[in-house]
Amino acid sequence: MTLRFKRLDPGAILPAYAHEGDAGMDLCANQAVTIEPGAYTLVGTGWALALPPGTEGQVRPRSGLALKHGVTVLNSPGTIDEGYRGELGVVLINHGKTPFNVTPGMRIAQLVIATVTRATIVEEGGELTHSARGQDGFGSTGT
């Protein structure tokens, strides 16, 4: 699979896989911003992307930012639909106790490309098929 990126800013760092076999490629910030504790903001990457048909992009947190600073992707995973052609942005939230400084070039999230299966939508007029679980919901299998 080939991913085609369009540079929107000359200083933007091209998304890349850090290691052979990685599922996600690093997305880097293209701007400086400070995120106060409890606050969130959209951070641009300086790139647009054309996804291949039948795929989506999933914007996921970086575990190091979450563990060390309490910073994560607010709408995780963020979904990039194949038809979107605008700038890739990451909504970061600071769950930590101190302000977090995002700097240009900082790895702020990872992008995973996944295959999309589209369903045929049908309204069921009668009963749904039986299952062992039935209508048991939140917490029904214990803690």
DOLOKE-681425 format. One record per residue (C-alpha): residue number from 1; y, z, x. Coordinates in nm, 2 decimals, padded with zeros to 4 digits, always signed. Example, Ala and Ser with C-alpha at 12.3 -4.5 7.8 and 13.67 -1.06 7.14 Angstrom:
! DOLOKE-681425
   nr       y       z       x
    1  -00.45  +00.78  +01.23
    2  -00.11  +00.71  +01.37
***
This chain:
! DOLOKE-681425
   nr       y       z       x
    1  +00.00  +00.00  +00.00
    2  +00.35  -00.08  +00.12
    3  +00.65  +00.12  +00.02
    4  +00.99  -00.05  +00.03
    5  +01.29  +00.17  +00.09
    6  +01.66  +00.07  +00.07
    7  +01.90  +00.26  +00.30
    8  +02.20  +00.38  +00.11
    9  +02.36  +00.56  +00.40
   10  +02.36  +00.47  +00.77
   11  +02.27  +00.82  +00.87
   12  +01.98  +00.87  +00.64
   13  +01.64  +00.94  +00.80
   14  +01.35  +00.72  +00.67
   15  +01.08  +00.92  +00.49
   16  +00.77  +00.95  +00.71
   17  +00.43  +01.12  +00.74
   18  +00.44  +01.39  +01.00
   19  +00.06  +01.37  +01.08
   20  -00.22  +01.13  +01.03
   21  -00.40  +01.21  +00.70
   22  -00.10  +01.39  +00.54
   23  -00.08  +01.34  +00.16
   24  +00.30  +01.37  +00.15
   25  +00.58  +01.22  +00.36
   26  +00.88  +01.43  +00.45
   27  +01.21  +01.37  +00.26
   28  +01.52  +01.47  +00.46
   29  +01.85  +01.58  +00.33
   30  +02.14  +01.34  +00.38
   31  +02.41  +01.60  +00.32
   32  +02.52  +01.95  +00.41
   33  +02.52  +02.21  +00.13
   34  +02.49  +02.58  +00.10
   35  +02.27  +02.71  -00.19
   36  +02.35  +03.06  -00.29
   37  +02.08  +03.30  -00.40
   38  +01.97  +03.22  -00.75
   39  +02.15  +02.88  -00.75
   40  +02.02  +02.53  -00.74
   41  +02.16  +02.19  -00.65
   42  +02.07  +01.82  -00.62
   43  +02.04  +01.71  -00.26
   44  +02.05  +01.34  -00.18
   45  +01.83  +01.17  +00.07
   46  +02.03  +00.85  +00.13
   47  +01.73  +00.63  +00.02
   48  +01.62  +00.43  -00.28
   49  +01.26  +00.32  -00.33
   50  +01.07  +00.04  -00.51
   51  +00.73  +00.19  -00.61
   52  +00.44  -00.05  -00.65
   53  +00.33  -00.12  -01.01
   54  +00.09  +00.15  -01.15
   55  +00.22  +00.43  -00.92
   56  +00.46  +00.72  -00.93
   57  +00.63  +00.94  -00.67
   58  +00.58  +01.31  -00.69
   59  +00.85  +01.52  -00.52
   60  +00.69  +01.85  -00.41
   61  +00.81  +02.16  -00.22
   62  +00.76  +02.22  +00.15
   63  +00.55  +02.54  +00.19
   64  +00.75  +02.65  +00.50
   65  +01.08  +02.65  +00.31
   66  +00.92  +02.85  +00.03
   67  +00.75  +03.10  +00.25
   68  +01.03  +03.16  +00.50
   69  +01.34  +03.12  +00.28
   70  +01.23  +03.13  -00.09
   71  +01.36  +02.77  -00.13
   72  +01.16  +02.53  -00.34
   73  +01.18  +02.22  -00.57
   74  +01.30  +02.34  -00.91
   75  +01.13  +02.08  -01.12
   76  +00.81  +02.07  -00.91
   77  +00.67  +01.82  -00.90
   78  +00.96  +01.60  -00.97
   79  +00.85  +01.26  -01.10
   80  +00.98  +00.93  -00.98
   81  +00.89  +00.65  -01.22
   82  +00.80  +00.31  -01.08
   83  +01.11  +00.15  -01.24
   84  +01.36  +00.39  -01.10
   85  +01.58  +00.23  -00.83
   86  +01.85  +00.50  -00.77
   87  +01.89  +00.74  -00.48
   88  +01.60  +00.97  -00.42
   89  +01.73  +01.32  -00.49
   90  +01.57  +01.67  -00.46
   91  +01.66  +01.96  -00.69
   92  +01.64  +02.26  -00.47
   93  +01.66  +02.62  -00.59
   94  +01.71  +02.93  -00.37
   95  +01.49  +03.22  -00.49
   96  +01.57  +03.41  -00.16
   97  +01.82  +03.69  -00.11
   98  +02.06  +03.51  +00.13
   99  +02.25  +03.18  +00.11
  100  +02.04  +02.88  +00.24
  101  +02.22  +02.61  +00.45
  102  +02.09  +02.26  +00.40
  103  +02.19  +02.04  +00.69
  104  +02.17  +01.66  +00.73
  105  +01.83  +01.56  +00.86
  106  +01.65  +01.88  +00.74
  107  +01.31  +01.82  +00.59
  108  +01.36  +01.95  +00.23
  109  +01.06  +01.82  +00.03
  110  +00.76  +01.59  +00.05
  111  +00.69  +01.27  -00.15
  112  +00.34  +01.20  -00.26
  113  +00.25  +00.86  -00.41
  114  -00.01  +00.87  -00.69
  115  -00.18  +00.63  -00.92
  116  -00.07  +00.64  -01.29
  117  -00.31  +00.61  -01.58
  118  -00.14  +00.52  -01.90
  119  -00.30  +00.64  -02.22
  120  -00.32  +00.47  -02.56
  121  -00.15  +00.71  -02.81
  122  -00.33  +00.76  -03.14
  123  -00.25  +01.01  -03.41
  124  -00.57  +01.18  -03.53
  125  -00.56  +01.21  -03.91
  126  -00.87  +01.44  -03.93
  127  -01.01  +01.70  -03.70
  128  -01.03  +01.68  -03.33
  129  -01.37  +01.68  -03.17
  130  -01.52  +02.03  -03.12
  131  -01.51  +02.20  -02.78
  132  -01.65  +02.54  -02.66
  133  -01.30  +02.66  -02.59
  134  -01.14  +02.55  -02.92
  135  -00.79  +02.69  -02.98
  136  -00.81  +02.97  -02.73
  137  -00.50  +02.95  -02.52
  138  -00.28  +03.14  -02.27
  139  -00.49  +03.41  -02.10
  140  -00.79  +03.37  -02.32
  141  -01.03  +03.35  -02.03
  142  -00.90  +03.68  -01.87
  143  -00.66  +03.75  -01.58
***
